[in-house]
Structure formats: C-alpha cells, structure tokens
Amino acid sequence: MRTETGTEPVHRPLELDPKRAGRLDRKPYGIIDIGSNSVRLVVYDQLGRAPLPRFNEKSLCRLGDGLAQTGRIAEDGYRRTVEAVRRFRAIADAMGVSRLDATATEAVRRAENGKDLVEAIRQEAGIEVRILSGAEEAHFATLGVISGFFRPVGIVGDMGGGSLEIAKAIDDRVSDEWVSMQLGALPVEAIMQGEGNPKRRIDAILKESLPAGLRHPTFFAVGGGWRTFAKVHMLSAGTAVPVVHGYRIAAAEARAFAKSILKMSPAKLAELPGVPRRRVRTLPAAAMMLDRVLKHLKPDHVVFSALGLREGWIYSQLDNEERYLDPLIEGAQLVGLPLARVPDFAAALVPWTAGLNSDETTNDKRLRIALCALSDIGWRDHADIRAEESYRRILQFPFIGLDHTERAFLAVALHARYAGRLDAPYLAGALSLLTPPDRRRAEVLGRTILLAYRLSGGTPAVLAGSRLSIGPNRLRLEVSHSARVPDSEAVSERLSLLASTLGVKSFEITVMDAL
C-alpha cells in the first residue's frame, strides 16, 4: 500500500458518521468548465468527497472551430462564451453558491486571443478563469477517475473537444508519465473530413506521442463523446444497469462497436437510441479515437467514467483526510441517513451485520456499510412497492466509487431488505451480473437487515441488546433480558425468512442473561 510519508500507512476509514452526513455548514459549490466544444456549469451540493450535482447546463460554443486554420477563437464563439459565463454566474449567485471556480482548456490555451477572452470574462462576469496546461488537464482528469472509483489502477484517457490527454492512475496518485495531443473531437473531425487516410494520420500521432510505459489491462474512458459511445452500446446490449459510470466492456468489443458506428451515415447515427442531437456530429470522431487508442495501448477492457476533469479539480481542493474517505460510503450516507426514520440506526447496523461473512474483504465491507446507510430509504413508500422501487433507485442513482456489478449487489440486497421476492422477474438483469456466492451474500445481508428493523423497531438501543449466531445447520437470535424483546410472530417470521435464505432448517430465539 502506498503511504503518505513512505513509512506510515494511509488511513482509509470505512465507517458511517451521521454528523458528517447531516452537516449543514457546507453550501453549494460551482465550477465552470470552458472547453473547446462547450462551456458548462455544474453546481454541486457541496465541495466534498461525494459531491452530487444539483444543476448541470452547458452551452455549445465550439471555441475550437476554425482554430487550426486561424489560430484564433472565432468572434461568434468568443461572444457566446462570454454570454454563457455571465448567465452561469447569475444562476450560481441565485443558488447561493459559496465558491465558483472556472477552468479553460485546449482552445483557450492555444488561441492567440485566449487570454483576451479570459480578461473579457473577468470584466463582464467577475470570474477569474484558470487556463490549464496539457499536463494539468491530464492530471485533473486522472484525479477524476481516482475520485470516482475504489482505488483504481489503469490508463486514463480523456477525450475533450480539442485535445486528448492520457495518463496513468495508480491507486491514489497520478503517474509521472502523461501526454496531451491535439486529438479532441473537433481536430479529429477535421482529420476525418480532410485528405488522406485518417487512421494513418491519427496512428502516426499516437505512435509518436504515447510513452512506451503507458500500458495496463484497464483503460478508463473519460469525456462526453466516449460517454455517449457507452450509452449507445449499453442500449444496444440491453445492459441491466442504465448508468455510464463503471460500465465495463472488453476492448475487442469496444473496437468492433466503434467500427460499426464509423460505417453509419449521419441519418443512421441520429436514429440510434441514446445519441443526443448535439453528439451526432462528433460521435464518429469519438468512435475513431477509441478504436485507435485501444489498438495502440492494447488493454483488455474499457471502463467508462462519468467523472473527469471537473471532479478531479474538486478532489484536488480537499484535504488529505477527506480525500481518503470512501466515495461510495460518503454518497450512501449523504443520501440515506437524512431519509431514514432514525439516522443513527444505520451506524448500529454496521457491527450487527459484521459477522455474516467470515471471509469478508475490504470491498465487501464497504458495500455492506453502504447498504446499512441506504437501508431505510424506502420507508415512506407503500409496502407493496418498497422492494421494487428501492431496487430501481439504487440501479440508477448517481453513486460513485462502484462498478455495475457492485451496484447490482446493492440493489439486490436492498430489495431483499424490503422482503422482495428473490424470484421477481425484474431482478434477472442485476442477478446476471452476480456470481452465485455474491447473490447469496446480497440476499443474506438484505434479509438480516430486514430482521434487524423488525426486531428493534429501528432503534439502536434495542438492537444493541441482541445478536445473531449462525452455525452450519442452525440460526439463533440471542436477545438480552434488558432488551425486553418478545418472541413475537413478526420477529419469528423474519427469522424464518433469513433461515430459508441461509439454507438452514433450525432457527430459534433465545433470551440471555447478558450478551
């Protein structure tokens, strides 16, 4: 494990903290990203480890159009950018944003009048724009992947409107090897429309620019064009989890799909499910670059990331203590605890469920803790729909720090927590992502939490006076006299349900003098 000083291990807490989840001292945070193709404002609920977007809007200013020919940002794009930032500033002020950062990338960096644009924005909108270098783009995009996954290792490629940055994520840091190339959507589009063989021209740039050491079985794809590519592929494949972040496919499959897109006419591309109108024009460039990058880097698989430069910038603003908080657990408790009837109960569930799996890994533990945080999100729903509604929420909610398989695990477990039928037809997609042991683990965890709520009424004090004892052929719920928990029919039914899930025939409730 990497250490901060080289001698002391990094502390990575895996715990729930209701006070941290419920703190109200953090106000909304906003960032304006001035790219080569679009200008975007994202307002997050806070500047933190698992920021949730509460507003997201972009203006298609296409600052990179004609830049290669003139060396300047065209007048129309220049004007629209200033107007867009002025509007975004007004929205941010109205939303009570406490801090508003702004960054600019390839087009502004390269243009002769890029600094003039930055000055115009400062004068008309009162915002200081930081022009990022190619090295900074690569660094922050990779930090975005580091912030959005659980200890990721792999090559990160961020394809924007004007440039392509490639670097390597190594757990909690960015490698020293990186490259920034003028192979964003707009210049690649120009190459594809120009003379000569576009593949050869792109391959020549990649061959000359890519460092030899940038190799790994995992390639993380970042950027709007590649996110659209992932959406189209997901819909064509009928993917169980309708979320781009954490979507994983074999590199060979990605290349084959990219080649099929390159054969389509603009009219056919516009008819593809999942392709926004604004992306029809640049999707072929995104497909072309994904195909050529994968050819050169030779990874085994591609993982698509919804987080990139903006989120990497946010991550860089946090102190070390907050950086090492788990993004999934933080997001789960920020969502789940304020919705719970008794926010402190989730923290009591964590030790109560700790003995279910004797060979629990660190990743198993973080999923279990996240589920405890989310375990009461459906209490306001009608009893007939709680299981299905909670299952579907988890499949689609913008959590980070997990892939599709882990998301499916949480969804199936929460469905079981609400006494959902394990043979429900709509579970088939999520269950197909889980191995038989993981499916059983999800179901057992969900049924255990169901029992805990029924036993204690959602109160930590009563739960503390009980424990589960699981043997090879029997299940016993032990309760203390002080807990004053009766052997009720409702508790027995939940205990029987858990025993059935565990595959044991014998179960009992035993009152103990002390636990």
C-alpha positions in Angstrom: 0.0 0.0 0.0 1.3 3.5 -0.8 2.0 5.7 2.2 1.9 9.4 2.7 5.4 9.6 4.1 6.8 6.3 2.9 6.7 4.9 6.4 3.1 5.3 7.7 0.1 3.6 6.2 -2.6 5.8 4.7 -5.7 5.8 6.9 -8.8 4.9 4.9 -11.8 4.9 7.3 -14.7 2.7 6.5 -17.4 4.0 8.8 -20.7 5.9 9.0 -20.8 9.3 10.6 -24.3 10.7 11.0 -22.9 14.1 12.0 -20.8 14.3 8.8 -23.7 13.2 6.7 -26.1 15.7 8.2 -23.8 18.7 8.4 -25.4 21.9 7.0 -22.3 24.1 7.1 -21.3 23.4 3.6 -23.0 25.4 0.9 -23.3 24.6 -2.9 -20.1 24.7 -4.9 -19.9 25.5 -8.6 -17.4 25.1 -11.4 -17.4 26.4 -14.9 -15.5 24.3 -17.5 -14.6 26.3 -20.7 -13.8 23.5 -23.2 -13.0 23.5 -26.9 -16.5 22.4 -27.8 -18.8 23.5 -24.9 -18.9 25.7 -21.8 -20.6 24.0 -18.8 -21.7 25.0 -15.3 -22.1 22.3 -12.7 -23.3 23.2 -9.3 -22.8 20.5 -6.6 -24.5 20.2 -3.3 -21.1 20.8 -1.6 -17.4 20.7 -2.1 -16.8 17.3 -0.7 -15.8 13.7 -1.3 -19.0 12.6 -2.9 -20.5 15.8 -4.5 -23.9 15.4 -6.0 -24.8 17.6 -9.0 -27.8 19.8 -8.3 -27.6 21.8 -11.5 -25.9 21.0 -14.8 -26.1 23.0 -18.0 -23.9 23.6 -21.0 -23.7 25.9 -23.9 -22.3 24.6 -27.2 -19.9 27.5 -28.0 -17.4 25.4 -30.2 -14.4 27.6 -29.4 -12.2 25.2 -31.3 -14.0 25.6 -34.7 -11.5 27.0 -37.2 -8.8 27.4 -34.6 -6.3 25.3 -36.5 -6.7 27.5 -39.6 -6.7 30.9 -38.0 -5.0 30.5 -34.6 -7.9 32.5 -33.0 -11.2 31.9 -31.4 -13.9 33.0 -33.8 -15.9 36.1 -33.0 -19.2 34.1 -32.6 -17.8 31.5 -30.2 -16.0 34.3 -28.3 -19.2 36.3 -27.8 -21.3 33.2 -26.9 -18.7 32.1 -24.3 -18.8 35.5 -22.5 -22.6 35.5 -22.6 -22.8 31.9 -21.3 -20.4 32.6 -18.4 -22.4 35.7 -17.5 -25.6 33.6 -17.4 -23.9 30.9 -15.4 -22.6 33.5 -12.9 -26.2 34.8 -12.4 -27.5 31.2 -11.8 -24.7 30.4 -9.3 -25.4 33.6 -7.4 -29.1 32.9 -7.3 -28.4 29.4 -6.0 -26.3 30.7 -3.1 -23.1 29.1 -4.4 -20.3 29.9 -1.9 -17.5 29.3 -4.3 -17.4 29.4 -8.1 -14.2 28.2 -9.9 -13.6 28.4 -13.6 -11.1 26.5 -15.8 -10.3 26.7 -19.5 -8.6 24.0 -21.6 -7.1 23.4 -25.1 -8.9 26.0 -27.3 -8.3 28.9 -24.9 -4.7 27.6 -24.2 -3.8 27.6 -27.9 -5.7 30.6 -29.2 -3.9 33.9 -29.8 -6.9 35.7 -28.3 -7.4 33.1 -25.5 -6.1 35.5 -22.8 -8.3 38.3 -24.2 -11.3 36.0 -23.7 -10.3 35.3 -20.1 -10.0 39.0 -19.5 -13.4 39.7 -21.1 -14.9 37.1 -18.8 -13.2 38.7 -15.8 -14.6 42.1 -16.6 -18.1 41.1 -17.6 -18.8 38.3 -15.2 -16.3 38.9 -12.4 -14.8 35.5 -12.7 -11.1 34.6 -12.7 -10.5 31.8 -15.2 -7.6 29.4 -14.8 -6.1 28.3 -18.1 -4.9 24.7 -17.6 -1.8 23.3 -19.3 -1.9 20.0 -21.1 -0.1 18.5 -18.0 -2.8 19.9 -15.7 -5.6 18.6 -17.9 -4.1 15.1 -17.8 -3.5 15.3 -14.1 -7.0 16.5 -13.1 -8.8 14.1 -15.5 -6.9 11.2 -13.9 -7.7 12.6 -10.4 -11.3 12.5 -11.5 -11.1 8.8 -12.1 -9.2 8.3 -8.8 -12.0 10.2 -7.0 -14.8 8.1 -8.7 -13.6 4.5 -8.2 -12.3 2.4 -5.4 -8.5 2.5 -5.6 -8.3 2.4 -9.4 -5.3 1.3 -11.3 -5.1 1.7 -15.1 -4.6 4.1 -18.1 -6.9 7.1 -18.2 -7.9 8.7 -21.5 -9.8 12.0 -21.5 -11.1 13.0 -24.9 -12.4 16.5 -25.0 -13.4 18.8 -27.8 -9.9 20.0 -28.5 -7.4 17.5 -27.1 -6.8 14.0 -25.8 -5.0 13.5 -22.5 -3.6 10.2 -21.4 -2.0 9.3 -18.1 -2.0 6.5 -15.5 -4.0 6.2 -12.3 -2.1 4.3 -9.6 -4.5 3.9 -6.6 -4.4 7.4 -5.1 -2.0 9.2 -7.4 -1.2 10.1 -11.0 1.8 8.7 -12.6 4.6 11.0 -13.9 4.0 9.7 -17.5 1.4 11.6 -19.4 0.7 13.1 -22.8 -1.6 15.7 -24.3 -2.4 15.5 -28.0 -4.5 17.7 -30.3 -6.8 14.7 -30.9 -10.0 16.0 -29.5 -13.4 15.7 -31.2 -13.0 18.9 -33.4 -9.5 18.3 -34.7 -10.2 14.6 -35.3 -13.4 15.5 -37.1 -11.3 17.8 -39.4 -8.8 14.9 -40.0 -11.7 12.6 -40.9 -13.0 15.1 -43.4 -9.6 16.0 -44.9 -7.5 14.4 -47.5 -5.6 11.1 -47.0 -6.2 8.2 -44.7 -7.4 9.4 -41.3 -6.5 6.3 -39.5 -2.9 6.5 -40.6 -2.7 10.2 -39.7 -4.1 9.5 -36.2 -1.9 6.4 -35.7 1.2 8.4 -36.6 0.4 11.0 -33.9 -0.3 8.3 -31.3 2.8 6.3 -32.2 5.0 9.4 -31.9 3.4 10.8 -28.7 2.4 7.8 -26.5 5.0 7.0 -23.8 6.1 3.3 -24.1 5.4 2.7 -20.4 1.7 3.6 -20.5 0.3 0.0 -20.6 -2.3 -1.7 -18.4 -5.1 -4.2 -18.8 -7.7 -1.5 -17.8 -8.4 1.6 -19.8 -10.6 4.3 -18.2 -12.5 6.3 -20.9 -13.4 9.9 -19.9 -15.2 12.6 -21.8 -18.6 13.4 -23.3 -18.0 11.7 -26.6 -17.0 8.5 -25.0 -19.8 8.7 -22.5 -22.2 8.9 -25.5 -20.5 5.9 -27.0 -21.1 4.0 -23.8 -24.8 4.9 -23.7 -25.3 3.7 -27.2 -23.5 0.5 -26.5 -25.4 -0.1 -23.3 -28.8 0.4 -25.0 -27.8 -1.9 -27.9 -26.6 -4.6 -25.5 -29.6 -4.3 -23.1 -27.5 -3.7 -20.1 -29.1 -4.3 -16.7 -27.7 -1.1 -15.1 -28.6 2.0 -17.0 -25.6 4.1 -15.8 -22.5 5.0 -17.7 -20.2 5.3 -14.7 -18.5 2.0 -14.1 -19.7 0.4 -17.3 -17.1 -2.2 -18.4 -16.7 -4.0 -21.7 -14.0 -5.9 -23.4 -11.6 -3.8 -25.5 -12.2 -6.0 -28.5 -16.0 -5.5 -28.2 -15.5 -1.7 -27.9 -13.4 -1.6 -31.1 -15.9 -3.7 -33.0 -18.7 -1.4 -32.0 -16.7 1.7 -32.8 -16.1 0.3 -36.3 -19.8 -0.3 -36.8 -20.5 3.3 -35.9 -17.9 4.6 -38.4 -19.8 2.8 -41.1 -23.1 4.6 -40.4 -24.5 7.6 -42.2 -25.4 10.8 -40.2 -29.0 9.9 -40.6 -28.5 6.4 -39.2 -26.4 7.8 -36.3 -29.3 10.2 -35.5 -31.6 7.3 -35.1 -29.5 5.4 -32.6 -31.0 5.3 -29.1 -29.0 7.3 -26.6 -27.4 9.8 -29.0 -28.3 13.4 -28.2 -28.7 15.6 -31.3 -25.6 17.6 -30.4 -23.5 14.5 -30.3 -24.4 13.1 -33.8 -21.7 15.2 -35.4 -18.9 14.2 -33.1 -19.8 10.6 -32.3 -17.8 9.3 -35.3 -14.7 11.1 -34.1 -15.2 9.6 -30.6 -15.5 6.2 -32.1 -12.5 6.6 -34.3 -10.3 7.7 -31.4 -11.5 5.0 -29.1 -10.7 2.4 -31.8 -7.2 3.8 -32.5 -6.3 4.4 -28.8 -7.3 0.8 -27.9 -5.3 -0.5 -30.9 -2.1 1.2 -29.6 -2.5 0.7 -25.8 -3.8 -2.9 -26.1 -5.8 -3.1 -22.8 -8.0 -6.0 -22.0 -11.1 -4.0 -21.2 -12.6 -0.5 -21.1 -14.2 1.1 -18.1 -16.2 4.3 -18.7 -16.1 7.1 -16.2 -18.7 9.8 -15.7 -16.1 11.7 -13.6 -13.2 13.6 -15.2 -11.5 17.0 -15.1 -14.1 18.8 -13.1 -14.4 16.2 -10.4 -10.6 15.8 -10.4 -10.3 19.6 -9.7 -12.8 19.2 -6.8 -10.8 16.3 -5.4 -7.6 18.3 -5.6 -9.2 21.0 -3.4 -9.9 18.6 -0.5 -7.5 18.0 2.4 -5.9 14.5 2.7 -8.2 13.4 5.4 -11.3 14.0 3.2 -9.7 12.5 0.1 -9.3 9.2 1.8 -12.9 8.9 2.8 -14.6 6.2 0.7 -16.7 7.8 -2.0 -19.4 5.2 -2.0 -19.9 5.2 1.7 -19.9 9.0 1.8 -22.5 9.2 -1.0 -24.6 6.5 0.6 -24.8 8.2 3.9 -25.4 11.6 2.4 -28.4 10.2 0.6 -29.6 7.5 3.1 -29.2 8.9 6.6 -31.3 12.1 6.0 -34.1 9.9 4.6 -34.0 7.4 7.5 -36.5 7.5 10.3 -33.7 7.1 12.8 -30.4 8.3 11.2 -28.3 6.7 14.0 -29.7 3.2 13.3 -27.6 2.7 10.2 -24.4 3.0 12.3 -25.7 0.4 14.8 -26.4 -2.0 11.9 -22.7 -2.0 10.8 -21.4 -4.0 13.8 -24.6 -6.1 14.0 -24.1 -7.4 10.4 -20.3 -7.7 10.7 -20.2 -11.5 11.4 -22.3 -12.6 8.4 -19.3 -13.3 6.2 -16.2 -14.8 7.7 -14.0 -14.1 4.7 -15.3 -10.5 4.1 -12.9 -8.5 2.0 -12.4 -4.7 2.3 -14.6 -4.2 -0.7 -17.2 -6.5 0.7 -17.2 -4.4 3.9 -17.6 -1.1 2.1 -20.6 -2.5 0.2 -22.1 -3.7 3.5 -21.6 -0.4 5.2 -23.1 1.5 2.2 -26.2 -0.8 2.3 -26.6 -0.1 6.0 -26.6 3.6 5.2 -29.3 3.1 2.5 -31.4 0.6 4.4 -34.3 2.9 5.3 -34.7 5.0 2.1 -38.0 3.3 1.2 -40.0 3.6 4.4 -42.3 6.2 3.0 -43.3 4.1 0.0 -46.3 1.8 0.1 -45.4 -1.6 1.4 -46.4 -3.2 -1.9 -43.8 -1.3 -3.9 -40.9 -0.7 -1.4 -38.8 -3.6 -2.6 -39.0 -2.8 -6.4 -38.8 1.0 -6.0 -35.8 0.8 -3.8 -34.1 -1.7 -6.2 -34.7 0.6 -9.2 -33.4 3.7 -7.3 -30.1 2.0 -6.5 -29.7 0.9 -10.1 -30.0 4.4 -11.4 -28.8 6.8 -8.6 -25.6 8.7 -9.4 -23.4 7.0 -6.8 -19.7 6.9 -7.4 -17.0 4.5 -6.1 -18.6 1.4 -7.6 -18.9 -0.5 -10.9 -22.0 -2.2 -12.3 -21.6 -5.5 -10.5 -21.3 -3.7 -7.1 -24.3 -1.6 -7.9 -26.3 -4.7 -8.8 -25.2 -6.2 -5.5 -26.5 -3.3 -3.5 -29.8 -3.2 -5.5 -30.4 -6.9 -4.9 -29.5 -6.6 -1.2 -31.8 -3.7 -0.7 -34.6 -5.5 -2.5 -34.2 -8.4 -0.1 -34.1 -6.0 2.9 -37.7 -4.9 1.9 -38.8 -8.5 1.8 -38.9 -8.6 -2.0 -39.3 -12.0 -3.7 -36.0 -13.4 -4.8 -37.5 -14.8 -8.0 -39.1 -11.4 -9.1 -38.7 -11.2 -12.9 -37.3 -7.7 -12.9 -34.3 -8.9 -10.8 -33.0 -11.0 -13.7 -30.7 -8.4 -15.2 -29.0 -7.5 -11.9 -28.7 -11.1 -10.9 -27.0 -12.0 -14.2 -24.1 -9.7 -13.1 -23.6 -11.6 -9.8 -21.8 -14.8 -9.2 -23.9 -17.4 -7.1 -21.8 -16.6 -3.9 -22.3 -12.9 -4.3 -26.0 -13.3 -5.0 -26.4 -15.4 -1.8 -24.3 -12.8 0.1 -26.6 -10.0 -1.1 -29.7 -11.8 -0.2 -28.5 -12.9 3.3 -27.4 -9.3 4.0 -30.7 -7.9 3.0 -32.7 -10.4 5.0 -30.5 -9.8 8.0 -31.2 -6.1 7.9 -34.9 -6.8 7.5 -34.8 -8.8 10.7 -32.9 -6.1 12.5 -35.5 -3.5 11.7 -38.4 -5.8 12.7 -36.7 -6.9 15.9 -35.7 -3.4 17.1 -38.3 -1.1 15.6 -35.3 0.8 14.1 -33.9 1.8 17.5 -30.2 1.4 18.2 -30.7 0.6 21.9 -32.8 -2.4 21.3 -30.6 -3.7 18.5 -27.6 -3.4 20.8 -29.3 -5.9 23.2 -29.3 -8.7 20.5 -27.0 -10.6 18.2 -27.2 -13.4 15.6 -25.4 -16.7 16.0 -25.1 -18.6 12.7 -24.0 -22.2 12.7 -23.7 -24.8 9.9 -27.2 -26.1 10.5 -29.0 -23.6 12.7 -29.7 -19.9 13.2 -30.2 -18.4 16.6 -31.2 -14.9 17.6 -30.0 -14.1 21.0 -31.6 -11.3 23.0 -30.8 -10.0 26.4 -33.4 -9.6 29.2 -32.6 -5.9 29.3 -33.6 -5.5 25.6 -37.1 -6.8 26.5 -37.7 -8.2 23.0 -40.5 -10.7 23.0 -40.6 -13.8 20.8 -43.2 -12.2 18.6 -44.7 -13.7 15.5 -43.4 -10.9 13.3 -39.8 -11.4 14.5 -40.1 -15.2 14.1 -41.4 -14.7 10.5 -38.3 -12.6 9.6 -36.0 -15.0 11.3 -37.6 -17.9 9.4 -37.1 -15.9 6.1 -33.4 -15.4 6.9 -33.0 -19.1 7.8 -34.5 -20.1 4.5 -32.1 -17.8 2.6 -29.2 -19.3 4.5 -30.5 -22.7 3.7 -30.8 -23.9 7.4 -33.8 -25.6 8.8 -33.4 -24.9 12.5 -33.8 -21.5 14.0 -34.7 -20.1 17.4 -34.9 -17.1 19.6 -33.1 -17.4 22.9 -33.2 -14.9 25.8 -29.9 -14.5 27.5 -29.0 -13.0 30.9 -26.3 -11.0 29.2 -24.7 -10.7 25.8 
